[in-house]
């Protein structure tokens, strides 16, 4: 009987050791944030955004990460996503920690042709900043938002495909 107990005990111990040594099916939050910051520092913004999004899945209430995701989307010129993330941040930011990001939020709204909302955000930024240069930039952006809906599209502009003879698979350079 003791032989069977010993055999059972050995099987359980070796089985647990194997179970613990298996890799995780996904990376940890600490790994994601470390990789995200490293990728951001090396200006690899696409991969940094991926890691920040993975980290954010586990830490949904972290406003600083949401602001970083908004900033990365802005840098990558995905203004629609940037505006969405900035809106989430400013809806939750009661202390005004991310007031400096309001200028980029307003620019993202402007790029998405949401001029009225952009004017409100630029105005709020201009009234909250103490930097005269940034205040002047916000005022110029407000004028741009007011002017944009009144502008006529360029009807003389014509865009057409030049065909396959323009670009080749190899490099084309003159001698």
Secondary structure, 3 states (H helix, E strand, C coil): CHHHHHHHHHHHHHHHHHHHCCCCCCCCHHHHHHHHHHHHHCCCHHHHHHHHHHHHHHCCCCHHHHHHHHHHHHHCCCHHHHHHHHHHHHHHCCCCCCHHHHHHHHHHHHHCCCHHHHHHHHHHHHHHCCCHHHHHHHHHHHHHHHHHCCCCCCCCCCCCCCCCCCCCCCCCCCC
